[in-house]
Structure formats: structure tokens, C-alpha cells
Amino acid sequence: MSVVQRWDIVEKRRQIIAPSRAKFDAEQDARVMSAFDFSFAKAEETATVTVPSLIVVGRQDSVSGYLDGVDLMRRFPRATLAVLDAAGHALAWERPEVFHSLIRDWLDRI
């Protein structure tokens, strides 16, 4: 569910997300989820990323939260971190102007 409730977002969900539900494979999903590691502990073992990076998170993201994005900043010293208020997991749909502006800025820096 989106944090921002607008007809254009409802329509996008209807056109893009709803049709995929018919193709959902619960058994495959269970296999993937059982092997997926949600722990960010392994991130401590990886190298620092020193190229321009962009981390965009929605402040009201009820799926993955926003604090993991903040934690990533230690490993991305040249990153821009944007925590968008009034945005959740669908932040590109909920705050498209801000999202696109951030993407354009990042593309200019790489």
C-alpha cells in the first residue's frame, strides 16, 4: 500500500502490480524467501564504495524502513542520502518530482 493516496498511484497499481498477481508462484516465493538473508551484518565485511552514489528511502516505508539507508552511509562516503517524508516503499510514484531530481543530480555526478 502506498503512503500517498492518489488516483494516479491507484491506476499504476491496477495496471502494473495487479496483473502480476495472477503469475505469483507461492512455492517459488517460499523457496526464495527461505534462502534470503535480510541481515545487514554481512555489509560490514564489504569494501567501501567510493564513487558517487544515491540512497533514497521513504520515511514512512513500512516494508523495509529507512534506517538501513542511514546505516549504509558509513560504507558510501560519496553518497547522497535522501529520506523523503510522505513517501513509503513506492517513493518513486509517491514523490516523482523529488525522486527524478535526485536521479538527475546523481547521473550528473557519475
PDB file as gemmi writes it, atoms N, CA and C in Angstrom:
CRYST1    1.000    1.000    1.000  90.00  90.00  90.00 P 1                      
ATOM      1  N   MET A   1       0.840  -1.176   0.000  1.00  0.00           N  
ATOM      2  CA  MET A   1       0.000   0.000   0.000  1.00  0.00           C  
ATOM      3  C   MET A   1       0.887   1.242   0.000  1.00  0.00           C  
ATOM      4  N   SER A   2       0.495   2.225  -0.731  1.00  0.00           N  
ATOM      5  CA  SER A   2       1.242   3.470  -0.811  1.00  0.00           C  
ATOM      6  C   SER A   2       0.913   4.372   0.366  1.00  0.00           C  
ATOM      7  N   VAL A   3       1.897   5.154   0.770  1.00  0.00           N  
ATOM      8  CA  VAL A   3       1.688   6.151   1.821  1.00  0.00           C  
ATOM      9  C   VAL A   3       0.821   7.275   1.274  1.00  0.00           C  
ATOM     10  N   VAL A   4       1.133   7.705   0.060  1.00  0.00           N  
ATOM     11  CA  VAL A   4       0.384   8.771  -0.593  1.00  0.00           C  
ATOM     12  C   VAL A   4      -0.744   8.130  -1.393  1.00  0.00           C  
ATOM     13  N   GLN A   5      -1.958   8.556  -1.142  1.00  0.00           N  
ATOM     14  CA  GLN A   5      -3.120   8.003  -1.833  1.00  0.00           C  
ATOM     15  C   GLN A   5      -3.590   9.001  -2.890  1.00  0.00           C  
ATOM     16  N   ARG A   6      -3.299   8.679  -4.154  1.00  0.00           N  
ATOM     17  CA  ARG A   6      -3.736   9.499  -5.278  1.00  0.00           C  
ATOM     18  C   ARG A   6      -4.254   8.568  -6.360  1.00  0.00           C  
ATOM     19  N   TRP A   7      -5.139   9.085  -7.205  1.00  0.00           N  
ATOM     20  CA  TRP A   7      -5.713   8.253  -8.259  1.00  0.00           C  
ATOM     21  C   TRP A   7      -4.659   7.759  -9.233  1.00  0.00           C  
ATOM     22  N   ASP A   8      -3.628   8.559  -9.538  1.00  0.00           N  
ATOM     23  CA  ASP A   8      -2.612   8.096 -10.484  1.00  0.00           C  
ATOM     24  C   ASP A   8      -1.837   6.905  -9.920  1.00  0.00           C  
ATOM     25  N   ILE A   9      -1.620   6.879  -8.617  1.00  0.00           N  
ATOM     26  CA  ILE A   9      -0.930   5.747  -7.998  1.00  0.00           C  
ATOM     27  C   ILE A   9      -1.839   4.521  -7.984  1.00  0.00           C  
ATOM     28  N   VAL A  10      -3.109   4.726  -7.685  1.00  0.00           N  
ATOM     29  CA  VAL A  10      -4.071   3.621  -7.730  1.00  0.00           C  
ATOM     30  C   VAL A  10      -4.101   3.019  -9.134  1.00  0.00           C  
ATOM     31  N   GLU A  11      -4.101   3.860 -10.142  1.00  0.00           N  
ATOM     32  CA  GLU A  11      -4.133   3.390 -11.528  1.00  0.00           C  
ATOM     33  C   GLU A  11      -2.848   2.639 -11.887  1.00  0.00           C  
ATOM     34  N   LYS A  12      -1.695   3.135 -11.461  1.00  0.00           N  
ATOM     35  CA  LYS A  12      -0.439   2.422 -11.717  1.00  0.00           C  
ATOM     36  C   LYS A  12      -0.460   1.043 -11.068  1.00  0.00           C  
ATOM     37  N   ARG A  13      -0.932   0.973  -9.843  1.00  0.00           N  
ATOM     38  CA  ARG A  13      -1.023  -0.324  -9.163  1.00  0.00           C  
ATOM     39  C   ARG A  13      -1.957  -1.261  -9.934  1.00  0.00           C  
ATOM     40  N   ARG A  14      -3.066  -0.716 -10.421  1.00  0.00           N  
ATOM     41  CA  ARG A  14      -4.031  -1.526 -11.168  1.00  0.00           C  
ATOM     42  C   ARG A  14      -3.414  -2.056 -12.462  1.00  0.00           C  
ATOM     43  N   GLN A  15      -2.649  -1.218 -13.160  1.00  0.00           N  
ATOM     44  CA  GLN A  15      -2.086  -1.599 -14.451  1.00  0.00           C  
ATOM     45  C   GLN A  15      -0.814  -2.437 -14.332  1.00  0.00           C  
ATOM     46  N   ILE A  16      -0.009  -2.175 -13.321  1.00  0.00           N  
ATOM     47  CA  ILE A  16       1.313  -2.798 -13.242  1.00  0.00           C  
ATOM     48  C   ILE A  16       1.375  -3.941 -12.232  1.00  0.00           C  
ATOM     49  N   ILE A  17       0.882  -3.706 -11.044  1.00  0.00           N  
ATOM     50  CA  ILE A  17       1.028  -4.696  -9.978  1.00  0.00           C  
ATOM     51  C   ILE A  17      -0.066  -5.757 -10.024  1.00  0.00           C  
ATOM     52  N   ALA A  18      -1.295  -5.342 -10.186  1.00  0.00           N  
ATOM     53  CA  ALA A  18      -2.411  -6.297 -10.151  1.00  0.00           C  
ATOM     54  C   ALA A  18      -2.263  -7.436 -11.167  1.00  0.00           C  
ATOM     55  N   PRO A  19      -1.877  -7.179 -12.428  1.00  0.00           N  
ATOM     56  CA  PRO A  19      -1.747  -8.295 -13.380  1.00  0.00           C  
ATOM     57  C   PRO A  19      -0.687  -9.325 -12.973  1.00  0.00           C  
ATOM     58  N   SER A  20       0.324  -8.896 -12.260  1.00  0.00           N  
ATOM     59  CA  SER A  20       1.382  -9.830 -11.866  1.00  0.00           C  
ATOM     60  C   SER A  20       0.919 -10.810 -10.794  1.00  0.00           C  
ATOM     61  N   ARG A  21      -0.118 -10.469 -10.073  1.00  0.00           N  
ATOM     62  CA  ARG A  21      -0.621 -11.365  -9.025  1.00  0.00           C  
ATOM     63  C   ARG A  21      -1.076 -12.713  -9.594  1.00  0.00           C  
ATOM     64  N   ALA A  22      -1.576 -12.723 -10.812  1.00  0.00           N  
ATOM     65  CA  ALA A  22      -2.016 -13.976 -11.434  1.00  0.00           C  
ATOM     66  C   ALA A  22      -0.834 -14.901 -11.716  1.00  0.00           C  
ATOM     67  N   LYS A  23       0.364 -14.338 -11.829  1.00  0.00           N  
ATOM     68  CA  LYS A  23       1.557 -15.127 -12.125  1.00  0.00           C  
ATOM     69  C   LYS A  23       2.346 -15.491 -10.873  1.00  0.00           C  
ATOM     70  N   PHE A  24       1.865 -15.087  -9.722  1.00  0.00           N  
ATOM     71  CA  PHE A  24       2.572 -15.329  -8.464  1.00  0.00           C  
ATOM     72  C   PHE A  24       2.663 -16.824  -8.178  1.00  0.00           C  
ATOM     73  N   ASP A  25       3.863 -17.283  -7.873  1.00  0.00           N  
ATOM     74  CA  ASP A  25       4.120 -18.690  -7.558  1.00  0.00           C  
ATOM     75  C   ASP A  25       4.499 -18.770  -6.083  1.00  0.00           C  
ATOM     76  N   ALA A  26       3.565 -19.180  -5.251  1.00  0.00           N  
ATOM     77  CA  ALA A  26       3.782 -19.209  -3.799  1.00  0.00           C  
ATOM     78  C   ALA A  26       4.908 -20.157  -3.405  1.00  0.00           C  
ATOM     79  N   GLU A  27       5.024 -21.292  -4.086  1.00  0.00           N  
ATOM     80  CA  GLU A  27       6.096 -22.236  -3.753  1.00  0.00           C  
ATOM     81  C   GLU A  27       7.462 -21.648  -4.071  1.00  0.00           C  
ATOM     82  N   GLN A  28       7.584 -21.012  -5.226  1.00  0.00           N  
ATOM     83  CA  GLN A  28       8.856 -20.377  -5.589  1.00  0.00           C  
ATOM     84  C   GLN A  28       9.175 -19.245  -4.619  1.00  0.00           C  
ATOM     85  N   ASP A  29       8.175 -18.464  -4.272  1.00  0.00           N  
ATOM     86  CA  ASP A  29       8.376 -17.373  -3.321  1.00  0.00           C  
ATOM     87  C   ASP A  29       8.881 -17.912  -1.984  1.00  0.00           C  
ATOM     88  N   ALA A  30       8.317 -19.009  -1.522  1.00  0.00           N  
ATOM     89  CA  ALA A  30       8.749 -19.609  -0.254  1.00  0.00           C  
ATOM     90  C   ALA A  30      10.197 -20.071  -0.336  1.00  0.00           C  
ATOM     91  N   ARG A  31      10.603 -20.648  -1.478  1.00  0.00           N  
ATOM     92  CA  ARG A  31      11.997 -21.082  -1.644  1.00  0.00           C  
ATOM     93  C   ARG A  31      12.944 -19.888  -1.611  1.00  0.00           C  
ATOM     94  N   VAL A  32      12.590 -18.836  -2.313  1.00  0.00           N  
ATOM     95  CA  VAL A  32      13.439 -17.641  -2.344  1.00  0.00           C  
ATOM     96  C   VAL A  32      13.531 -17.018  -0.957  1.00  0.00           C  
ATOM     97  N   MET A  33      12.392 -16.843  -0.309  1.00  0.00           N  
ATOM     98  CA  MET A  33      12.388 -16.185   0.998  1.00  0.00           C  
ATOM     99  C   MET A  33      13.121 -17.003   2.058  1.00  0.00           C  
ATOM    100  N   SER A  34      13.089 -18.322   1.965  1.00  0.00           N  
ATOM    101  CA  SER A  34      13.785 -19.143   2.956  1.00  0.00           C  
ATOM    102  C   SER A  34      15.297 -19.038   2.804  1.00  0.00           C  
ATOM    103  N   ALA A  35      15.767 -18.696   1.616  1.00  0.00           N  
ATOM    104  CA  ALA A  35      17.201 -18.581   1.375  1.00  0.00           C  
ATOM    105  C   ALA A  35      17.695 -17.142   1.437  1.00  0.00           C  
ATOM    106  N   PHE A  36      16.786 -16.193   1.541  1.00  0.00           N  
ATOM    107  CA  PHE A  36      17.162 -14.777   1.517  1.00  0.00           C  
ATOM    108  C   PHE A  36      17.593 -14.337   2.904  1.00  0.00           C  
ATOM    109  N   ASP A  37      18.732 -13.686   2.962  1.00  0.00           N  
ATOM    110  CA  ASP A  37      19.265 -13.217   4.239  1.00  0.00           C  
ATOM    111  C   ASP A  37      18.959 -11.732   4.377  1.00  0.00           C  
ATOM    112  N   PHE A  38      18.081 -11.392   5.291  1.00  0.00           N  
ATOM    113  CA  PHE A  38      17.716  -9.998   5.499  1.00  0.00           C  
ATOM    114  C   PHE A  38      18.695  -9.272   6.404  1.00  0.00           C  
ATOM    115  N   SER A  39      19.695  -9.964   6.888  1.00  0.00           N  
ATOM    116  CA  SER A  39      20.654  -9.360   7.806  1.00  0.00           C  
ATOM    117  C   SER A  39      21.610  -8.456   7.043  1.00  0.00           C  
ATOM    118  N   PHE A  40      21.874  -7.310   7.612  1.00  0.00           N  
ATOM    119  CA  PHE A  40      22.855  -6.412   7.014  1.00  0.00           C  
ATOM    120  C   PHE A  40      24.218  -6.579   7.661  1.00  0.00           C  
ATOM    121  N   ALA A  41      24.368  -7.613   8.500  1.00  0.00           N  
ATOM    122  CA  ALA A  41      25.645  -7.858   9.162  1.00  0.00           C  
ATOM    123  C   ALA A  41      26.746  -8.104   8.138  1.00  0.00           C  
ATOM    124  N   LYS A  42      26.421  -8.741   7.038  1.00  0.00           N  
ATOM    125  CA  LYS A  42      27.423  -9.023   6.015  1.00  0.00           C  
ATOM    126  C   LYS A  42      27.927  -7.747   5.354  1.00  0.00           C  
ATOM    127  N   ALA A  43      27.156  -6.694   5.417  1.00  0.00           N  
ATOM    128  CA  ALA A  43      27.577  -5.428   4.817  1.00  0.00           C  
ATOM    129  C   ALA A  43      28.859  -4.923   5.460  1.00  0.00           C  
ATOM    130  N   GLU A  44      29.082  -5.262   6.717  1.00  0.00           N  
ATOM    131  CA  GLU A  44      30.297  -4.827   7.407  1.00  0.00           C  
ATOM    132  C   GLU A  44      31.541  -5.437   6.781  1.00  0.00           C  
ATOM    133  N   GLU A  45      31.381  -6.569   6.113  1.00  0.00           N  
ATOM    134  CA  GLU A  45      32.511  -7.277   5.534  1.00  0.00           C  
ATOM    135  C   GLU A  45      32.883  -6.762   4.153  1.00  0.00           C  
ATOM    136  N   THR A  46      32.080  -5.932   3.559  1.00  0.00           N  
ATOM    137  CA  THR A  46      32.331  -5.492   2.196  1.00  0.00           C  
ATOM    138  C   THR A  46      33.118  -4.198   2.183  1.00  0.00           C  
ATOM    139  N   ALA A  47      33.700  -3.922   1.035  1.00  0.00           N  
ATOM    140  CA  ALA A  47      34.542  -2.740   0.882  1.00  0.00           C  
ATOM    141  C   ALA A  47      33.708  -1.467   0.837  1.00  0.00           C  
ATOM    142  N   THR A  48      34.374  -0.370   1.096  1.00  0.00           N  
ATOM    143  CA  THR A  48      33.745   0.941   0.990  1.00  0.00           C  
ATOM    144  C   THR A  48      33.547   1.279  -0.487  1.00  0.00           C  
ATOM    145  N   VAL A  49      32.425   1.871  -0.807  1.00  0.00           N  
ATOM    146  CA  VAL A  49      32.108   2.282  -2.173  1.00  0.00           C  
ATOM    147  C   VAL A  49      32.437   3.763  -2.281  1.00  0.00           C  
ATOM    148  N   THR A  50      33.416   4.102  -3.118  1.00  0.00           N  
ATOM    149  CA  THR A  50      33.924   5.479  -3.146  1.00  0.00           C  
ATOM    150  C   THR A  50      33.494   6.267  -4.379  1.00  0.00           C  
ATOM    151  N   VAL A  51      32.544   5.771  -5.116  1.00  0.00           N  
ATOM    152  CA  VAL A  51      32.036   6.503  -6.275  1.00  0.00           C  
ATOM    153  C   VAL A  51      30.752   7.227  -5.881  1.00  0.00           C  
ATOM    154  N   PRO A  52      30.370   8.251  -6.629  1.00  0.00           N  
ATOM    155  CA  PRO A  52      29.114   8.929  -6.313  1.00  0.00           C  
ATOM    156  C   PRO A  52      27.957   7.933  -6.291  1.00  0.00           C  
ATOM    157  N   SER A  53      27.204   7.977  -5.232  1.00  0.00           N  
ATOM    158  CA  SER A  53      26.108   7.031  -5.025  1.00  0.00           C  
ATOM    159  C   SER A  53      24.877   7.787  -4.550  1.00  0.00           C  
ATOM    160  N   LEU A  54      23.750   7.145  -4.696  1.00  0.00           N  
ATOM    161  CA  LEU A  54      22.498   7.747  -4.258  1.00  0.00           C  
ATOM    162  C   LEU A  54      21.703   6.710  -3.482  1.00  0.00           C  
ATOM    163  N   ILE A  55      21.324   7.065  -2.278  1.00  0.00           N  
ATOM    164  CA  ILE A  55      20.484   6.218  -1.441  1.00  0.00           C  
ATOM    165  C   ILE A  55      19.209   7.007  -1.179  1.00  0.00           C  
ATOM    166  N   VAL A  56      18.091   6.502  -1.660  1.00  0.00           N  
ATOM    167  CA  VAL A  56      16.807   7.183  -1.494  1.00  0.00           C  
ATOM    168  C   VAL A  56      15.868   6.245  -0.745  1.00  0.00           C  
ATOM    169  N   VAL A  57      15.342   6.724   0.362  1.00  0.00           N  
ATOM    170  CA  VAL A  57      14.433   5.918   1.176  1.00  0.00           C  
ATOM    171  C   VAL A  57      13.209   6.743   1.542  1.00  0.00           C  
ATOM    172  N   GLY A  58      12.104   6.054   1.737  1.00  0.00           N  
ATOM    173  CA  GLY A  58      10.877   6.709   2.172  1.00  0.00           C  
ATOM    174  C   GLY A  58      10.778   6.679   3.689  1.00  0.00           C  
ATOM    175  N   ARG A  59      10.533   7.815   4.286  1.00  0.00           N  
ATOM    176  CA  ARG A  59      10.456   7.917   5.752  1.00  0.00           C  
ATOM    177  C   ARG A  59       9.355   7.025   6.326  1.00  0.00           C  
ATOM    178  N   GLN A  60       8.282   6.836   5.598  1.00  0.00           N  
ATOM    179  CA  GLN A  60       7.174   6.014   6.076  1.00  0.00           C  
ATOM    180  C   GLN A  60       7.140   4.639   5.396  1.00  0.00           C  
ATOM    181  N   ASP A  61       8.292   4.137   4.968  1.00  0.00           N  
ATOM    182  CA  ASP A  61       8.361   2.829   4.314  1.00  0.00           C  
ATOM    183  C   ASP A  61       8.107   1.730   5.335  1.00  0.00           C  
ATOM    184  N   SER A  62       6.960   1.080   5.228  1.00  0.00           N  
ATOM    185  CA  SER A  62       6.617   0.015   6.175  1.00  0.00           C  
ATOM    186  C   SER A  62       7.128  -1.346   5.710  1.00  0.00           C  
ATOM    187  N   VAL A  63       7.731  -1.403   4.530  1.00  0.00           N  
ATOM    188  CA  VAL A  63       8.272  -2.660   4.013  1.00  0.00           C  
ATOM    189  C   VAL A  63       9.713  -2.850   4.464  1.00  0.00           C  
ATOM    190  N   SER A  64      10.561  -1.866   4.192  1.00  0.00           N  
ATOM    191  CA  SER A  64      11.974  -2.015   4.543  1.00  0.00           C  
ATOM    192  C   SER A  64      12.491  -0.923   5.465  1.00  0.00           C  
ATOM    193  N   GLY A  65      11.659   0.025   5.821  1.00  0.00           N  
ATOM    194  CA  GLY A  65      12.109   1.078   6.724  1.00  0.00           C  
ATOM    195  C   GLY A  65      13.068   2.036   6.038  1.00  0.00           C  
ATOM    196  N   TYR A  66      13.600   2.959   6.805  1.00  0.00           N  
ATOM    197  CA  TYR A  66      14.547   3.915   6.236  1.00  0.00           C  
ATOM    198  C   TYR A  66      15.893   3.909   6.953  1.00  0.00           C  
ATOM    199  N   LEU A  67      15.969   3.342   8.135  1.00  0.00           N  
ATOM    200  CA  LEU A  67      17.206   3.410   8.916  1.00  0.00           C  
ATOM    201  C   LEU A  67      18.350   2.613   8.306  1.00  0.00           C  
ATOM    202  N   ASP A  68      18.056   1.556   7.564  1.00  0.00           N  
ATOM    203  CA  ASP A  68      19.130   0.822   6.892  1.00  0.00           C  
ATOM    204  C   ASP A  68      19.826   1.715   5.870  1.00  0.00           C  
ATOM    205  N   GLY A  69      19.082   2.601   5.233  1.00  0.00           N  
ATOM    206  CA  GLY A  69      19.687   3.559   4.311  1.00  0.00           C  
ATOM    207  C   GLY A  69      20.648   4.482   5.026  1.00  0.00           C  
ATOM    208  N   VAL A  70      20.273   4.912   6.217  1.00  0.00           N  
ATOM    209  CA  VAL A  70      21.155   5.757   7.031  1.00  0.00           C  
ATOM    210  C   VAL A  70      22.415   4.976   7.390  1.00  0.00           C  
ATOM    211  N   ASP A  71      22.265   3.730   7.783  1.00  0.00           N  
ATOM    212  CA  ASP A  71      23.414   2.895   8.147  1.00  0.00           C  
ATOM    213  C   ASP A  71      24.373   2.689   6.978  1.00  0.00           C  
ATOM    214  N   LEU A  72      23.857   2.651   5.766  1.00  0.00           N  
ATOM    215  CA  LEU A  72      24.712   2.449   4.592  1.00  0.00           C  
ATOM    216  C   LEU A  72      25.690   3.595   4.361  1.00  0.00           C  
ATOM    217  N   MET A  73      25.404   4.753   4.897  1.00  0.00           N  
ATOM    218  CA  MET A  73      26.258   5.918   4.663  1.00  0.00           C  
ATOM    219  C   MET A  73      27.701   5.685   5.112  1.00  0.00           C  
ATOM    220  N   ARG A  74      27.914   4.833   6.099  1.00  0.00           N  
ATOM    221  CA  ARG A  74      29.289   4.548   6.550  1.00  0.00           C  
ATOM    222  C   ARG A  74      30.119   3.930   5.436  1.00  0.00           C  
ATOM    223  N   ARG A  75      29.476   3.159   4.583  1.00  0.00           N  
ATOM    224  CA  ARG A  75      30.182   2.466   3.508  1.00  0.00           C  
ATOM    225  C   ARG A  75      30.192   3.243   2.199  1.00  0.00           C  
ATOM    226  N   PHE A  76      29.439   4.317   2.124  1.00  0.00           N  
ATOM    227  CA  PHE A  76      29.316   5.103   0.896  1.00  0.00           C  
ATOM    228  C   PHE A  76      29.674   6.563   1.188  1.00  0.00           C  
ATOM    229  N   PRO A  77      30.956   6.877   1.342  1.00  0.00           N  
ATOM    230  CA  PRO A  77      31.335   8.232   1.750  1.00  0.00           C  
ATOM    231  C   PRO A  77      30.970   9.322   0.743  1.00  0.00           C  
ATOM    232  N   ARG A  78      30.738   8.973  -0.512  1.00  0.00           N  
ATOM    233  CA  ARG A  78      30.364   9.976  -1.512  1.00  0.00           C  
ATOM    234  C   ARG A  78      28.890   9.896  -1.878  1.00  0.00           C  
ATOM    235  N   ALA A  79      28.110   9.283  -1.021  1.00  0.00           N  
ATOM    236  CA  ALA A  79      26.684   9.113  -1.317  1.00  0.00           C  
ATOM    237  C   ALA A  79      25.875  10.327  -0.897  1.00  0.00           C  
ATOM    238  N   THR A  80      24.818  10.526  -1.625  1.00  0.00           N  
ATOM    239  CA  THR A  80      23.757  11.428  -1.203  1.00  0.00           C  
ATOM    240  C   THR A  80      22.690  10.544  -0.578  1.00  0.00           C  
ATOM    241  N   LEU A  81      22.281  10.888   0.627  1.00  0.00           N  
ATOM    242  CA  LEU A  81      21.193  10.170   1.289  1.00  0.00           C  
ATOM    243  C   LEU A  81      19.985  11.090   1.317  1.00  0.00           C  
ATOM    244  N   ALA A  82      18.888  10.609   0.764  1.00  0.00           N  
ATOM    245  CA  ALA A  82      17.643  11.369   0.794  1.00  0.00           C  
ATOM    246  C   ALA A  82      16.587  10.529   1.495  1.00  0.00           C  
ATOM    247  N   VAL A  83      16.084  11.040   2.598  1.00  0.00           N  
ATOM    248  CA  VAL A  83      14.980  10.410   3.316  1.00  0.00           C  
ATOM    249  C   VAL A  83      13.753  11.259   3.004  1.00  0.00           C  
ATOM    250  N   LEU A  84      12.874  10.729   2.168  1.00  0.00           N  
ATOM    251  CA  LEU A  84      11.728  11.503   1.708  1.00  0.00           C  
ATOM    252  C   LEU A  84      10.543  11.324   2.643  1.00  0.00           C  
ATOM    253  N   ASP A  85      10.094  12.433   3.210  1.00  0.00           N  
ATOM    254  CA  ASP A  85       8.892  12.404   4.035  1.00  0.00           C  
ATOM    255  C   ASP A  85       7.684  12.250   3.114  1.00  0.00           C  
ATOM    256  N   ALA A  86       6.611  11.750   3.655  1.00  0.00           N  
ATOM    257  CA  ALA A  86       5.386  11.494   2.880  1.00  0.00           C  
ATOM    258  C   ALA A  86       5.672  10.548   1.722  1.00  0.00           C  
ATOM    259  N   ALA A  87       6.533   9.555   1.989  1.00  0.00           N  
ATOM    260  CA  ALA A  87       6.859   8.544   0.986  1.00  0.00           C  
ATOM    261  C   ALA A  87       7.107   7.219   1.686  1.00  0.00           C  
ATOM    262  N   GLY A  88       6.684   6.170   1.012  1.00  0.00           N  
ATOM    263  CA  GLY A  88       6.900   4.832   1.538  1.00  0.00           C  
ATOM    264  C   GLY A  88       7.743   4.023   0.580  1.00  0.00           C  
ATOM    265  N   HIS A  89       7.412   2.741   0.418  1.00  0.00           N  
ATOM    266  CA  HIS A  89       8.175   1.841  -0.432  1.00  0.00           C  
ATOM    267  C   HIS A  89       7.995   2.188  -1.911  1.00  0.00           C  
ATOM    268  N   ALA A  90       6.925   2.877  -2.251  1.00  0.00           N  
ATOM    269  CA  ALA A  90       6.662   3.273  -3.639  1.00  0.00           C  
ATOM    270  C   ALA A  90       7.043   4.736  -3.851  1.00  0.00           C  
ATOM    271  N   LEU A  91       8.162   5.144  -3.280  1.00  0.00           N  
ATOM    272  CA  LEU A  91       8.507   6.572  -3.270  1.00  0.00           C  
ATOM    273  C   LEU A  91       8.676   7.174  -4.651  1.00  0.00           C  
ATOM    274  N   ALA A  92       9.091   6.399  -5.633  1.00  0.00           N  
ATOM    275  CA  ALA A  92       9.223   6.945  -6.990  1.00  0.00           C  
ATOM    276  C   ALA A  92       7.866   7.330  -7.562  1.00  0.00           C  
ATOM    277  N   TRP A  93       6.812   6.672  -7.126  1.00  0.00           N  
ATOM    278  CA  TRP A  93       5.453   7.013  -7.552  1.00  0.00           C  
ATOM    279  C   TRP A  93       4.862   8.091  -6.663  1.00  0.00           C  
ATOM    280  N   GLU A  94       5.196   8.049  -5.384  1.00  0.00           N  
ATOM    281  CA  GLU A  94       4.592   8.963  -4.419  1.00  0.00           C  
ATOM    282  C   GLU A  94       5.201  10.363  -4.473  1.00  0.00           C  
ATOM    283  N   ARG A  95       6.496  10.444  -4.746  1.00  0.00           N  
ATOM    284  CA  ARG A  95       7.201  11.730  -4.798  1.00  0.00           C  
ATOM    285  C   ARG A  95       8.035  11.803  -6.078  1.00  0.00           C  
ATOM    286  N   PRO A  96       7.396  11.681  -7.258  1.00  0.00           N  
ATOM    287  CA  PRO A  96       8.159  11.562  -8.505  1.00  0.00           C  
ATOM    288  C   PRO A  96       9.042  12.761  -8.827  1.00  0.00           C  
ATOM    289  N   GLU A  97       8.603  13.964  -8.526  1.00  0.00           N  
ATOM    290  CA  GLU A  97       9.410  15.138  -8.855  1.00  0.00           C  
ATOM    291  C   GLU A  97      10.718  15.133  -8.073  1.00  0.00           C  
ATOM    292  N   VAL A  98      10.630  14.860  -6.787  1.00  0.00           N  
ATOM    293  CA  VAL A  98      11.833  14.823  -5.951  1.00  0.00           C  
ATOM    294  C   VAL A  98      12.716  13.655  -6.372  1.00  0.00           C  
ATOM    295  N   PHE A  99      12.114  12.493  -6.572  1.00  0.00           N  
ATOM    296  CA  PHE A  99      12.872  11.305  -6.969  1.00  0.00           C  
ATOM    297  C   PHE A  99      13.621  11.550  -8.277  1.00  0.00           C  
ATOM    298  N   HIS A 100      12.943  12.073  -9.283  1.00  0.00           N  
ATOM    299  CA  HIS A 100      13.583  12.322 -10.577  1.00  0.00           C  
ATOM    300  C   HIS A 100      14.676  13.374 -10.465  1.00  0.00           C  
ATOM    301  N   SER A 101      14.476  14.378  -9.652  1.00  0.00           N  
ATOM    302  CA  SER A 101      15.509  15.393  -9.439  1.00  0.00           C  
ATOM    303  C   SER A 101      16.759  14.772  -8.820  1.00  0.00           C  
ATOM    304  N   LEU A 102      16.565  13.908  -7.845  1.00  0.00           N  
ATOM    305  CA  LEU A 102      17.699  13.225  -7.217  1.00  0.00           C  
ATOM    306  C   LEU A 102      18.425  12.327  -8.210  1.00  0.00           C  
ATOM    307  N   ILE A 103      17.684  11.624  -9.044  1.00  0.00           N  
ATOM    308  CA  ILE A 103      18.302  10.758 -10.057  1.00  0.00           C  
ATOM    309  C   ILE A 103      19.099  11.591 -11.055  1.00  0.00           C  
ATOM    310  N   ARG A 104      18.539  12.705 -11.516  1.00  0.00           N  
ATOM    311  CA  ARG A 104      19.259  13.568 -12.459  1.00  0.00           C  
ATOM    312  C   ARG A 104      20.547  14.099 -11.837  1.00  0.00           C  
ATOM    313  N   ASP A 105      20.479  14.522 -10.579  1.00  0.00           N  
ATOM    314  CA  ASP A 105      21.675  15.009  -9.889  1.00  0.00           C  
ATOM    315  C   ASP A 105      22.728  13.915  -9.811  1.00  0.00           C  
ATOM    316  N   TRP A 106      22.323  12.701  -9.447  1.00  0.00           N  
ATOM    317  CA  TRP A 106      23.263  11.588  -9.347  1.00  0.00           C  
ATOM    318  C   TRP A 106      23.889  11.283 -10.711  1.00  0.00           C  
ATOM    319  N   LEU A 107      23.072  11.265 -11.770  1.00  0.00           N  
ATOM    320  CA  LEU A 107      23.603  10.996 -13.104  1.00  0.00           C  
ATOM    321  C   LEU A 107      24.611  12.055 -13.528  1.00  0.00           C  
ATOM    322  N   ASP A 108      24.399  13.291 -13.127  1.00  0.00           N  
ATOM    323  CA  ASP A 108      25.353  14.359 -13.434  1.00  0.00           C  
ATOM    324  C   ASP A 108      26.691  14.141 -12.735  1.00  0.00           C  
ATOM    325  N   ARG A 109      26.670  13.432 -11.609  1.00  0.00           N  
ATOM    326  CA  ARG A 109      27.896  13.237 -10.831  1.00  0.00           C  
ATOM    327  C   ARG A 109      28.676  11.983 -11.211  1.00  0.00           C  
ATOM    328  N   ILE A 110      28.061  11.077 -11.973  1.00  0.00           N  
ATOM    329  CA  ILE A 110      28.809   9.851 -12.299  1.00  0.00           C  
ATOM    330  C   ILE A 110      29.506   9.969 -13.641  1.00  0.00           C  
TER     331      ILE A 110                                                      
END                                                                             
